[in-house]
Structures are given as C-alpha cells and as structure tokens.
C-alpha cells in the first residue's frame, strides 16, 4: 500500500535527493524541443509540479528533468513523498505513472509494459496460473489464477498477447543493450528483427558479439529507408509525430510500398501543413 505526504520546501533539499540509475532509466527521455519547453516554463512560472520522492529513502521517482534544471539554476521546488513497502513496488509505480502520460511514445510504452511484465514474472512461482499454460487443473483443486500477463494487461489497458510480445521484445532489447535507444525513438528496427538477432547470439555472448549484433540492426534500419523517405519526413517539425510516421512506414511490407508511396507523401504533406498552422508543437511533457 502506498501512502503520501507533501513536504514543505525546507524539509527536503537537492542535497537530500538521490538519483537511482535503474529508476531514472525508466523515464523516457524528452526530445530537445520538449526539454526546451520545460525549461522555459520553469523560468517563467517556477517549478509548479512537485518532485516525487520515495519517503524515507530520498530516491527520486518522478521529475528528473525538473530536478536537474532546478538544481543547476538554484530554483526552488516542492517535494511530494510516497511510501512503498519495497524496491519492486516503487519501481512498478514509476512504470505505471509513465504509462499514464498522454505524450508517451509507442516505443516507450512497449518497453515499459514489457519491463513491468518481466519483473512480475520473476516475482511469482507460476506466472501462467495454477493450471499452467494449458489452463487445465485436476479435479478437486482450486481454479487457475489469473495469469501474470492477464493481470498486467488489465492494469495497462492492452491485450494479454500484447503484454507477452512486449516482454519478449524487452528481453531481446536488454540482451542487445539497445533498450534506452528504442525507448528514445533512436532505433526503430522491426520487433521480429530485434528478437531474431538476439536469439542468434550464444547463451553468454561477448561484448563484441553484442556490439556487432546491434550494428546489424542499425544497418537493417538504413536498408528499410529509401533516400526520398528522409527528404519527405525532414519537414515534420514535431519529434513525436515524426517518430510515429517513420514507425508506420517501417511496418509496411516491402511488396506494398510502391503502391503506398504516393499516399504516404500526401499524408506527410498534410501533417506539415497542419503543423504550420498550429506551430508544430507537441503537448507539454
């Protein structure tokens, strides 16, 4: 169970706050545009939203970008403390909190759901329920429990199948050391390719083997993009919208691309016209 208290400004200072890399890596990075908007907002109005800190631990759970900017510029901030029973509960809170953000990219959502599922699987003796994968039970025994995937799916609003796919994808990304790049939208290789490359590695790969495998994914990404594609999408001002557009095109089967190319160009032209009307800004982070 989680309890909360709001501390006055004098109670907790920047020196009292600890940054845990594992928790910080669960926070999707802001684009340069989003970070600029956040800093301008703090300069104009101060740090309005309080930082979220684990009570009794001083570990920052939410507000890493605000904390860094306020600390560097001597700007005051408020702290809201939450109490957790253990490390996993705090970690799960961070993930669910991030999944509730409206400007979260599909890539980041996939990674976070996968991490939530994979951690939950390790915490239980039978993630598939009492009846196992088949769902069958012997007569006289209690009914199967809801599977771990079903529980996470209910919390995150997606299907059980999606959760399992997300978990497999995150395992592959972690193996290849590309999790943060995927979350940041810097690598959008197809899921199937990521999983296939990860499975091709030996059980205990060397750093060089992992590096070469990751480079192979980067080459795959370049092969899937024609020169005209970069020219067309270069005009999209919004980082978030640009990532969505590129992700959609990368999912298109090669055989269908010639027929869809003209429609794709028309869609991008419509997006850039719309951005020129409203200023091309994403929602605030």
N, C-alpha and C positions, 0 to 999 in steps of 0.2 A: 504494500500500500504506500502511496506517495502523499506526503504532507508538504505544505508550503508555507513560507513566511517571507515577508518583504522587509529587507534590511534598510535602515536609513543610510545615507551616503557615507557617514562617518564610520559605520560598522565594518565595512569591507573596502579595502583599497586595492589598487592594481597590484601591489606587492603581495597581497594575500591570495591572489588568484593563481591557480596552477593550470597550465595547458598540457593535456594528456594527448600525445600524438595519435593514439588509437581513436580517441573520440573526435579529435579535430579532422581526421581523415574521413569521418562520416558526414562531414559538412560539405556539400557540393560547392566548389569554388565559384565565385562571382566572375562574370565577364568584366573586361576593362570598363565597359560602359556602365554596368550595374555598380561596380565599385566606385566609379566617379560620382554617380548619382547619390550613393550612400554617403560619401564623404561631404558632398555639397550640402546634403540635408542636415548632417551633423553640424557643419559650420554655421548654417543658417538658423537652425532651431535647437541645437544641442542634441544629446543622445536621449531621445524620447523613450524608446523601449528599453526596459531593464535587461541586464545580462542575467542569464540563468546559470546558477551555480549549485553544485551538489553540497548540501548543508553538512557541515562537519568535516568535509574533505577539501573544500575550496577549489574543486575542479570545475572548470568552465564547461558547460554543456551546450550553450547556445549564445551566439553573439560574438564569435571570434573576430570577425572583421571590425565590428564596432569597438571591441576591446582594444585591438591593435591600434586603431586610429586614435581613440581617446587617450590611450597610454602615451603614444608618441607625441601627442599635441597638448597634453595636460588638460584634457577636457573631462569634467565630472560626469559620472554615470551612476545609475541606481542598480541595485542587485536584488534579484528575486531568488530565494533559496528553495530548493526542493530536497526532500529527504528520501533516500532509497535504501532498500534492505541490503543490496549488494551491487557488484560491478555490472552484472548482466541486466539488472533492472534499469540502471542508469543508461546503459548502452541502448537498450530497447526503446527507452523514452526518446533518446536523441533521434533514432531512426524514424519512429512514428511521427515525431514532431516535424522532421524534414519532409516526410511523405505527405504531410498536410499542407505544404506550401503550394500556392497556386502557380508559381513560376518555375516549379521543378521540371527539369527536362526529362524526357522519357528514358534516356540513358541512365541518369542518376536514380530515377525511380526503380529501374530494373536492378541496379546494383544494390540499392538499399533493401529492397524486398528480398533479394537473394541472400544478403548477409543476415537478415532477420531470420529467414528460414533455416539457413545452415547452422546458425548458432542455436536455434531452438531444437534442431535435430540432435545436436550433441548433448543437450541438457536432459533428454528423456531416454529411457531404456528401449522403447519401441515406438519410433516415430510414425509407424504405419498403423497404430492402434492395436488393441489386444488380439485382433483376428489376423494381423499381418496383412500383406499386400492383397491376399485373396479375399479378405473380409470374412472368412469362414471361421466359425467357432464350434467347439464341441458342445454337445447337449449338456445342459446343467450349468454351463459357465455364463458369466455375465456378458452383455452385449459389447461389441467392439467400441472402443472410444473413438472420438473424432480424431482423424489423423492430424499430425503436426501441420502438414500442408493446408488442410482444410481450415485449421484454426488461424493460420497466418493469412490465408485468403480472405477469411471473414473480417479480419482486422484491417486489411489493406484494400478491400473492395475489388479484388480481381478473382479469377478462377483458380482452382487448385492446380490445374495443369500449368497455368502461367507461373505460379509460385515455384513449382518443381523445375520448370525450364529456367527461371531466374536463378535458382540455386545452382544448377549445373553450369550456367554461364559464369556466375561469380567464381565458382571453383576453378574454372578454366582461366579466368582473368587473373586470379590470385597466383595460379601456377606460373603464368607468363609475366607476372609483375606489371600488368597494364591496367589494373583496376582504377587507379586515380585518373589515368589518361582517358579511359572510357567515360568515367563519371563527369569529366570536364568537357566531354564532347570533342576531344582531340584525336580520337581514334574510333572510327565507325565501321570497322570491318564486320561482315555478317557474323551473326552468332554461331552459325554452323561452322564457319571457317575457324573461329576462335577455339571452339570446343575440339574440332578436328586436329588443329595444330597442337593444342595442349595434350591431347591423348597420344600424339605421336612421340612425345618426349618419354625418355626412360623414367622408371619409378623415382630415381634420385638424380635428376639432371644437374649438370654443372652450370655455372653462371653463364659460360659461353654458349652452351646449348640453348639456354633460355633466351639469351640475347638474340641469337640467330633466329629463333622461332618468332620472337616479337618483331624482328625486322621483316620477316616473311609476311606478316600480317600487314605491315606498312606498305609493302610492295603490292599486296593484293588490293589495298585501298586505292593506290595510284592507278592500277590497271583498270579498275572499275570506273574511272572518271576520264572522259574524253576532254580535250582542250577546250572545246566550245562550252562545256559544262561550267568550268571555272569562270569563263568570261561572262556567262549569263548570270551566275549566282553572286558574282562580285558586287553587284549593285544593291544587294539586300543589306539594309542598314542594321537591322536587328540581329544580334548574335544568336538569340534563341530561335527566331524564325528561320534563320539561315541553316542552323543545325537540323531543324525539323525537315526542311526542304531537301537537304543533302541525304538525310537518313531515308526519306521516302524514295528517292531516286536509286539509292544503293540497294534497296529491296526489290526493285523492279527486275524481273528476269531478263537476261541479255536478249532473248529472242523477241521480247515485246518492246524493247527500247526504240527501235526505228519508228514504230507506229506512234509511240507516246512522246517522242521528242518535241514535236511541234506544240502539242498540248501543254507539255511541261514549260516550254518557253513562254507561252501565253499566260500560264499561271504565275510565273515569276514576274512577268511584266505587270500583271495586275497587283501583285504584292508590293512591288516597288512604287507603283502609282499611289497605292493606299498609304504607304509609309510617308511619301512626300506630302500627303495631306495632313496626317496627324503628327508628323515629326519623327516617326520611326522609332519611338521609344518603347521598350518593354515595361512591364509592370514593375513596381518597386520591389526590391528583394527584402 
